[in-house]
Structure formats: C-alpha cells, structure tokens
Amino acid sequence: MRIGYDAKRIFHNRTGLGNYGRDILRILNSYPELKEFYLFNTKTPSVDRKIALEKSTIVYPTGWFWKNFPSLWRLFGQWTQINNLKLDWYHGLSGEIPIQFKKQGTSRIVTIHDLIFISHPKYYNFWDRVIYRLKFYYAVHASEHIVAISEQTKRDIVRFLKVSPEKITVIYQGCHNAFKTSYTQDDKQNIRKRFNLPEQFILNVGTIQERKNVLAIVKAIQGTTYHLALVGGEKSYAKKVHKYIDEHQMKNQVTFVKKISVNDLAILYQAATLLCYPSYCEGFGIPLIEALFSKIPVIVTKGGCFPEAAGPDALYVDPDNTDEIYKNIKKLYDHPELRKELTAKGFSYVQKFNDENVGDNLIALYKKLG
C-alpha cells in the first residue's frame, strides 16, 4: 500500500496537529502492509521534532511557479505529482484536501479534528471562520471517507457539514511514547528544580487562550497554598491571566513553562500531582490521555468530548464554577489514596488509545476502503 499524506503540519507545527501527524507516521512505520509513505511538504522542515521517515519520501513543489507559491501548491497544485506517484490513497491529516478542477484518479481520506470554529464561533474571527468552513466543507464532500478523532467530532460533522454518518469512522488519537515511559524520582526532582516547582503542583498543558479557560484555575487557587504550572504558548488572552496574577499577588503561585521538549514535558507530567483541564471545548483533548498514561489523576470539564478522552474515573466540573474546581483540587490533595485509585483506573482506561489500537484501526480502514 502506497499512501500520500498532507505533511505540512508534520514538518511545521510543534504541537497538536503536528503531533498527530508525527504519531501516525511513527505508528504506521511498523506495519508491513504499508510499503511507502509520500509526505507532501511545502518547504524545508522548520520543527525540531523527531519524525519517523524510514519508509517516507518527502515531496516538494516542482516548477518555478509552485516553488515560489507553495501555499497555492498545497491548495490545488499537488495533483499532478499525486497522480504520477500512483498512490492508493491521499490522506489529509489536518482537515484539508487539495482542490480538484477535474476528476483525478487517486482516492482521498480526510481527518477532521474538530469543528470548534462552527460550534463555538466566538473564539475565531470572521474571515478565519469563512476560510475554515470552505476548506472543511470541500474536504469532507470531496473525500471518499472521513476519519473523526472523537464521537463528538463525528456528531459535529454530521450536524454542521451535512455528511452521512456512514461516511465517517472514529479513530481515536494516541500520544507520544515519551508519556508512556516511567521516569525516576531523580528525573522528577530535577524537573521540579529546573522550573522552581514545589513537591506538589497542579499542571495544565495547552496554549493559553480563551477557550482553554486557565484563568478559572488561577481564580480557584487564589488564597490557597496550591501551585499551578501552565505549559504552553500564549495568545492575547494570556494578558488577562497575567493581569489577574499581578493584581492578586499570585506570582509565587503560578509558573509559566514555555519551549519545553517532549521528554521533559513527559517528566513534568509524572512530577505533577494532577492535571486540571477546565477547557470549554476541544476536538479531543490530548493532554488528558497524556496525563492518564503518566499516571496522574484528571479534573476536567463536564460533557462534550471530554468523557471520551478522560474516561469514567476523572473528576468532572463546571468550567465556570471556580468553587467546584477548588473543591476537587482540594479533594485530590487531601486524599492520596483517592489519587492512587483514580490513577490506576485511569491508566487502565487509557490503554484503548495505545499505538496498537490506533494503527490497527487505521490499517483496517485503509483495507476496507480498498
């Protein structure tokens, strides 16, 4: 089987969509059914993440025009190269498929991660919403099949993009092997020392933006001795977080962690007391399964896609109820046996997102579609 992938995110995105693509490559490299991968990339890679390229050929734009306008090449200029390679499938890993102006021979699959720009439009500007809707609508209707990363995303595709549910298969994401590795007490103590963190601390991972709602955690721990580590880049919303911290003299309670390697992040998870994730909306919520593989308990938002990722033994909260968030943090701090129990149950649940399940389900889909 010869598969082509839209690889822009693999080579140029350090987090979410990039991690998804890199994990798919890493997992599928071990399957003998897949002989060759062709990774369609606009330009020289810009990320420093390890990428499994054992079976891969990177395909760049050819010709003066496409080399000088790689974004247009990605939009609709790839088809000559795709067809010349005689691929079995072209798989758009991040919700996009190159536009066709005439019937092409290669079949298409697209992965849709979320439709938050439709379900929660206030988090996106007008033109981004217009562009995303056009791209995603074209992709789901031009593709022979769709992969949704959660049941919630599948429901949203059916509802908002008017696609038959029979055309959609849910294949959950996995996470990097670093989060499945056990680290020593020395490793954990060193990471705490490096970031000046106490023995116990609350962890939150993800870009600091409005829909992630980290200010709710900050407000919940105000006036306590609890410490919070926020890991991720900052959007404009982060100014509100910093302002609140400054106004309430909480600088000694909140640590901002940026530009951390995957391995160090995995150690930081295992050094934490718990993950608190009161996000308003996600396509899936990868930090939740990273936490469960890391054997720490999880506090997360009620409803949406979150129970799919976090399982029945997470603690669920109203993301706007800071008192409820505080009470659940206190419960986990005060009851180490409860932490131990939830950790064990969570680790058992998260095995459904292991590499074998992800790979087997994707291979089964490729074979089923022929």
N, C-alpha and C positions, 0 to 999 in steps of 0.2 A: 504494500500500500504506500502510495506517494501523496503526502499531504502538504499543501501550502498554507502558511499562516500569515496573517497580518501581524507583523512583528514590531511595528513602531514602538508600542508600549514596552515590549520586552527589552529593547535597547535604549529607550529614552525616558522611562518612568521608573523612579526608585521605589515606589510604594504600591498601593492597591492593584491597579490593572497590570502594572509591570510584574508584580509578584505572581499574579495569577498566570500570566503567560510563561514566565520562567519555571513555575512549578509544573505546568502542563508539559513543557519540554523535558524537564528532569524526569518526571514520572514515565512518560511515554517512551523515553530512550531505552527502557528495559524490555519493551515488547517487541519480539521478533517479527510480528505481523507488519510493523511499520518499518519500511525499508529506508525511506528518505524523507527528510523534512526540508522544505524550502521556505526560508524566512524572508518575507518581503519587507525591506527596511529602507527608509527614505535617505539616510545619510550615515556617516561614521558613528558608531555607538558612543553614547555620552554617559552611560552609567557604569559604575564600577562593580556591579553585582556579578557573581559567578553565573554563567549561562552554559547549560549543557548543550554542546554543539557537536557531539560525536557523530550524529547522523545528518547533520544540517549543512545546507548550502545557503549562504546569505545572498539574496537577490536585490541588487540596487537598480535604480533607474538607468536606462540606456538612452543614448541620443542626447544631443545638446539641449533640446527643449526640456525634456523631463529631468535631466540632471540639474538644470537651473530653476526648475519649478517643481520640486519634489512633492509639495503638498497637492498639486494638481495630479501628479503621477499617482499618488496614493488614492485620490478621489476617483479617477477614471482611466488612468494611463497604464495600469498594470496588466490589462487583459491580454495583450499580445504575448507578453512573457509568460503569463499563467498558462495560456493555451499551448504555447510552444513546448512547455515542460510536460504536457500531457499528464496532469495531476489527476488523482482520483477525487480529491476534494480540495476546495479552498475554504479555510475556516477563519472567519473574522472573530478574533478573540475579545474584541472590546466594543461590540455593538455596531460595527461598520462593515460594509461590503462595497468594493469598488463599483461604481455605476456602470451599467452596460448600455451602450447605444444600439447594439444589435445582439441577437441571440449568440451566446457563447457556449462552448462545449463543456467546460468544467462546472461540476455541481458545487453548490455553496451551502455552508452551515454558518450560522452566526451565534455567538454567545451574548446574551443580554444580562447585564449585572443588576441593573435597577432602572426604574423609570421615575426616580425622585423628582426630576425636573417637571414631570407632569403631576404626580401625586402631591408634591409639596413645592409648588412653583415659586413661593416667596423666597426660596433660597437661591434663585437664579435670576439673572437679568433677562429682559425681554428677548434680546437677539440670540442669546445662548439657548433659550427655550425654543425659539423658532428653528434654529440650526439643528439642535439635537432631535427635535421631533421629525424634521425632514429626513435626517440621516437614519434614524432608527426605524421610521415607518418604511422607508425604502428597503432597509436591510432585512426586516422580518418578512416582507412580502416578496422580495426578490430571491430569498433563500429557500432551498428545498426543506430545510429543517432548522429549528431553533433550540439552543441549549439555554435554559434558565438556571441561575445558580441557587435559586430557592423556590419553594412553592409560592411564596409571596410575590416574587418577581413573575412567575408564571401567571398568577391571577391578574397582575397588573398588565401584562402583555395582552391577555385575552380581553380585559376590560377597556384599556385605553387605545390599543392599536388594532383591535378587531381581528384577532387571529384565532383560528380554531385551536382548542386545547390539544387536539390530536397531533398537531404540528410541532408541539413543544415537549421536550424531555428535560426533566430536572436532574442535573448532575451537580452535586454539591462540590464546593471548593475544598482543597486541602490547605495545608500550610507548610512552611519551610521545615526541613528536618532539624534545624537548629533548635526548634521549640520542643522536639521530642527527645532531645539529648539531656541526660542528667548531669548537672554541674556540681562541683564540690562546694563545701562550706567556705573554703578559701576563695573560690571564684566569686561567690555571692558577697562575701565580706569585702572583697576588693572592689566590686562594682558599687557597693554602698559607699565605700570610702571615696571612690573616684568622683561620685556625684554628690558627696556630702549628705547622704541619706541616713536616717536612723535605722535601728534594727527592724522596726515595723513601719510600713508605709503603704498607702493606697496608690495604686497605679491606674493611669488612664493613657491609652495609646490611640493616636489618630490626629489628623490635622485639627488645629484649634480654630474651629469655625462654628457658626451659629447653630447649625443642626446637630452638632456633636454635644452641645449643651454642658460643657465642662464647668461653666460658672455655677451651675447647680451644685456641683460637688464642693466647690470653693465655699459657697454660702453655707452648705451643710456642715462643714467642719469649722466654721468660724467660731471662736471662743472655746475650742477644744485643744487637746494636745496632739491630735492626729496630723499626720504629714501626708502631703499629696505630691506625687511625681507625674508631671504632664509630659508625655513624649510625642513630639510631632512638630511639623512646621506651623507657621502662624498666618492666618488670614486677618482681615480687618477686625473681625470680632474679638481677636485676642486683645485689642486695646481696652475693651470693656473688662476683660478678665484682669489685666494688669492694673487698671484703674481701681477696681474693687479691692484688689490685694493691697495696693498702696494706701487707699483710704481707710482700710481696716487693720493696718499694721500686721499684715499676714506674710510678709516676705520670708520669714523664717519657717513658715508652714508649707510653702509651695515651691517646688523645684521644677524648673523648665529644662527639659533634656532635648537637645537637637543634634542632628547628624550623628546618630549612633549606628554602629554596624549591626547587622542581623544577629551575629553571635553574641554581641554584648547586650542587645535587646532581649535575647532569649535568657541570658543570665539574670537580667534585671527583672523579668517576669518571675523567675523562680526565687528571687530575693524578696519579692513583694509579699505583703500579707493578703491582698485581694485585688481584683480588678473591679473598678466601678465604671459603668458604661451607660449613663443615662441619656443616650442619643435619642433624638426624636424620630429618626428614620435612617435605614440602611438598606442596601440590597441584600446583605447577609450579615456582615459583622465579623470579619476575620479575627480581630483581637479577642473575641470570645472563645474561639476554638484554640487560638494560641495560648490563652490563659488556662483552658482546661487541659491541654497537652502539658502545660507547665506545672500542673497540679496546684493551682491556687483557685479559691472559690470566686464566684462572679456575682456582682449585683448589676442588674440590667433592667431596661425599660420593659414594662408590660406590653404584650401584644405585638403586632407587626410580624416581622421575620425573626424576631429575637428568640422566641422559644425553639425555633428550628435549629439555631446555632448553639444556644446555651443549654438546652435540654430541661428536663423536669426538676432538676435539683439546684438550679440557680435561684437567687433571691430576686424577685421582681418588684419594681417600684414605679410609681407615677413620676415621670421625669420632672414635673413641675412642683413636686412636693418635697421640698428640701428637708422637712422634718422626717418624712418617711425614709429618705436616703440616709440621714444621720442615724436613725434608729437601727437600720440594717447594718450600717458600718459598725456601730457600737456592738450589735449582737455578735458579729464575727470577731471583733477584737476581744470581747469579754468571754467568748466560749470557744476555746481552741479545739475542743472535741467536736463541736459542730463544724468548724472549718475542716477538720480532718475527715469527717463523714461526707460533707459536700464535695470535697476534693476527690475522694475515692469514687463517689458516684459520678461525678463529672468526668473523670478520666475514663471510666467505663463507657459512658455515653459517647464521648468524642471519638472513639475508635471507628465510628461509622464514617468519619472524614479522613481516614488514613489513606495513604498513597494507593494501596491495592484497590480499594473501592473506587476511588476517583479514576484510576487508569482502566480498570475492568469495565466500568460503566461507559467510559468514552469509547473504548475499543468496541464494545458491544454495539454502541450506536453506529459507529463507522461501518461495521459489518452488516448491521440490519439495513442500513440505507443503501448498501451495495456500492 
